[in-house]
């Protein structure tokens, strides 16, 4: 009889262990659950086919993941490189805004410039970038007063940033 009782106890223990493993497994699965709706594919996705090895380039929008910057990395790096001569006041890689502090050119100490760069897209595109330039000049009393800035100045900075971003992208593809 002892032998039969032992088998019953061992079976009960094994059932308890199995139930515990099942409960922990279910707990682990529910912890991985997401409240996000499942991704749906458009007709365009079906035509193109799904390629997990496809490299995202400048013309494709990269999926934004948690912890990554929300802007195009090439435009971001190129903006910082292009405006490196100006003191940096703030830079928000998630919002895509770079604000410089006032810069005084040693050759023209009576005027100073400030720039704000807005990166508007995750793709490397010319319309994904906007630059605002501000200028101040010293008046007779030595106080700084706002002065008009040529639209061409902002366009020149945008073009310099775009050129640098293309260089960075090409060096990344080749290297």
C-alpha positions, 0 to 999 in steps of 0.5 A: 500500500505504501507504494501506491500512496507514494505514487499518488503523492508523487503524481500530485506533486508533479501536477502541482509543479506543472500547474505552477509552470503553466501559471508562470508561463501565462503570466509571462505571455500576458506581460508581453501583451501590447495594447497597440492595434495589430499592424495592417498592410496596404495594397502597396505593401502587398505589391512590393512584398515584405523584405526584412533585409531591405535597407532603409534609405533617404526616401523611406520613412523609418519606423520610430522606435522608443528611445530613438530620435524622431528625426532624420539622423543625417539631417541632425548630424549635418545641422550640428556639424554645419552650425558647430562654429556657433555656441549651442543653446539647446538641442532636442533630438526628439523634437528635432529643434536646434537653437544656437546662442548669439554668435559674434563674428570677430571680423564684424563685432557690431552684429551678431547672429542666432539660428534655429533649425527645425528638422521636420521629417525622418526622411532625408528630404529638402523639405524636411528642414527649416532654418530661421536666422536672426540678426542684431546690430549695435546701435549708437548707444551700444545696445543690440537691436533687431536687424533684417536678415536676407532670406538667402542667408537661411537658404544658404545654411539649409543648402549647407546642411543638406549637402553635409547630410548627403555626404554623411549618407554616402559615406555611411553607404560606402563604408 
